[in-house]
Amino acid sequence: MLLIDLFSFPSDILKVLDIIGSSRKAIPIIILHVYQQRNPAMEDAIQKAADLVLFKPVDVDEIGSSITRLLEQRAR
């Protein structure tokens, strides 16, 4: 499983999305991110790169339960 917190710099986000894009089918990917309405194309790319996107601020319990659900889904 990969749990990654994206930074707010678009060039960094695009690099990260390129790197994790090839791993998505092999491992579950959860992205922590701050939603930005001003860049819908970027938000769409982030959604497509991950199995789950959690928007910050996010509760620690929510992260834990999300990881559990995602791993259970992958096990089926």
C-alpha positions in Angstrom: 0.0 0.0 0.0 1.1 3.5 -0.8 -0.2 6.4 1.3 1.1 9.7 -0.1 0.5 13.3 0.8 0.6 15.5 -2.3 2.2 18.9 -2.2 0.4 22.0 -3.6 2.9 22.6 -6.4 1.4 21.4 -9.7 4.7 20.4 -11.3 5.5 18.2 -8.2 2.1 16.6 -8.3 2.4 15.7 -12.0 5.8 14.1 -11.4 4.4 12.1 -8.5 1.3 11.0 -10.5 3.6 9.8 -13.3 5.6 7.7 -10.8 2.7 6.1 -9.0 0.5 5.6 -12.1 2.4 2.5 -13.2 2.0 1.0 -9.7 -1.7 1.5 -9.2 -2.7 -2.0 -10.3 0.0 -3.7 -8.2 -0.6 -1.9 -4.9 -3.4 0.1 -3.4 -2.8 3.9 -3.5 -4.3 6.4 -1.1 -3.6 10.1 -1.7 -4.0 12.8 0.9 -4.7 16.1 -0.8 -6.0 19.7 -0.5 -8.8 20.1 -3.1 -8.2 23.1 -5.4 -11.2 24.2 -7.5 -9.0 26.3 -9.8 -7.5 23.3 -11.5 -10.2 20.7 -12.4 -7.9 18.8 -14.8 -5.3 18.3 -12.0 -8.1 17.1 -9.6 -9.3 14.6 -12.3 -5.7 13.3 -12.8 -5.4 12.8 -9.0 -8.6 10.9 -8.8 -7.6 8.6 -11.6 -4.1 7.9 -10.1 -5.5 6.7 -6.8 -7.8 4.0 -5.4 -8.9 6.6 -2.8 -8.3 10.3 -2.3 -8.8 11.8 1.2 -9.0 15.5 1.4 -7.1 17.4 4.1 -7.7 18.1 6.8 -8.4 14.4 7.4 -9.0 12.6 10.7 -6.5 9.9 11.7 -9.3 7.5 12.4 -10.7 8.1 8.9 -7.3 7.2 7.4 -7.2 4.0 9.4 -10.7 2.9 8.5 -10.1 3.8 4.9 -7.0 1.6 4.8 -8.8 -1.3 6.3 -11.7 -1.0 3.8 -9.4 -0.7 0.8 -7.3 -3.7 1.9 -10.5 -5.8 2.5 -11.7 -4.9 -1.0 -8.4 -5.9 -2.6 -8.5 -9.2 -0.7 -11.8 -10.2 -2.3 
